[in-house]
Every structure is written in structure tokens, then in C-alpha cells.
Amino acid sequence: MRVRWASEYVRLAAGGETVLVTDRDRVVAELVPPREGRSALLADAQLADAVSQGWVTPPAIVAHGVPAHTPLATLHELLRDLADGRADR
């Protein structure tokens, strides 16, 4: 029996093969290629898993592009409010 390393099995699965993992001639797991449409990026896969587990809820409305930058206050207003807050102490 030839000994193979786990990385070799992963390469086989990445190449399109299904690898059966056995324990005493009993199949206990499968390594399969990524399913169609799965992103190659780990972060995308983790986000999709978090959504399927219910840890994260996707947005109800998908916005396109970057939201407009609308400042809440000017620097002058912020500094004045900070000074007023300190004067109240």
C-alpha cells in the first residue's frame, strides 16, 4: 500500500476527482471538488457558510456602488461641541 499525504488527496479533489476516505474498509468521508458557482476566495466561502448557518443575515436591498459621503458635521462644529461638553463639567 502506498502512503499518500493529505495535500496529495486535496490536489486530487481540486483537480476534479472525488476521494473516498476509509476506516477499516468503511467509507467515513469524501473529499470532493468545489461545487459549481463557489467562489475561489476563502472569505466568500466563509461568508456564505455564515449566512447558511444563520449567523449573518444578508441585506434586504442590495445597493450598487459606494454610498454618497455626507458628513454629519463640520470639524468646526465637532470641536465646538467638544469644547461645550468640557465646559459643562
C-alpha positions in Angstrom: 0.0 0.0 0.0 1.4 3.4 -1.0 1.3 6.1 1.7 0.0 9.5 0.4 0.0 12.8 2.2 -3.2 14.7 2.8 -2.1 17.5 0.5 -1.9 15.0 -2.4 -5.5 14.0 -1.8 -6.6 17.7 -1.7 -4.8 18.2 -5.0 -6.7 15.3 -6.5 -10.0 16.7 -5.3 -9.1 20.2 -6.6 -8.4 18.5 -9.9 -11.9 17.2 -10.2 -11.7 13.8 -8.5 -13.7 12.5 -5.6 -11.5 11.0 -2.9 -13.1 8.5 -0.5 -11.6 8.4 3.0 -12.0 5.0 4.6 -11.5 3.5 8.0 -11.2 -0.3 8.0 -12.8 -0.6 4.6 -15.7 1.6 5.6 -16.2 5.0 3.8 -16.2 7.7 6.5 -15.8 10.9 4.4 -15.4 12.2 0.9 -13.2 15.0 -0.5 -14.9 16.5 -3.5 -14.2 19.3 -5.8 -15.8 22.7 -5.0 -19.4 22.8 -6.3 -20.3 24.9 -9.3 -20.5 28.6 -8.6 -18.5 28.5 -5.4 -16.1 31.4 -5.1 -12.4 30.6 -5.1 -11.9 33.1 -2.3 -11.9 31.8 1.3 -13.7 34.9 2.7 -16.6 34.4 0.2 -16.9 30.8 1.3 -16.9 31.7 5.0 -19.5 34.4 4.4 -21.7 32.0 2.5 -21.3 29.5 5.3 -22.2 32.2 8.0 -25.4 33.0 6.1 -26.4 29.3 5.7 -25.7 28.8 9.5 -27.9 31.8 10.3 -25.1 33.8 11.9 -25.4 36.6 9.3 -28.4 37.9 7.6 -27.9 39.3 4.1 -29.2 42.7 3.3 -32.9 43.0 2.1 -31.9 45.5 -0.6 -28.7 45.3 -2.5 -27.2 48.7 -3.2 -24.9 49.3 -6.1 -21.8 51.4 -5.8 -20.4 53.3 -2.8 -22.8 55.3 -0.8 -22.5 59.1 -1.0 -20.3 60.7 1.5 -22.4 63.1 3.5 -20.6 64.5 6.6 -22.7 64.7 9.8 -21.0 67.8 10.9 -18.0 70.0 10.0 -14.8 69.9 12.0 -15.5 73.3 13.4 -18.9 72.1 14.7 -17.4 69.0 16.3 -14.7 71.0 18.1 -17.2 73.5 19.3 -19.5 70.7 20.7 -16.5 69.1 22.3 -15.5 72.4 24.0 -19.1 73.0 25.1 -19.2 69.5 26.6 -16.0 70.1 28.6 -17.3 73.5 29.8 -20.3 71.7 31.4 -18.1 69.7 33.7 
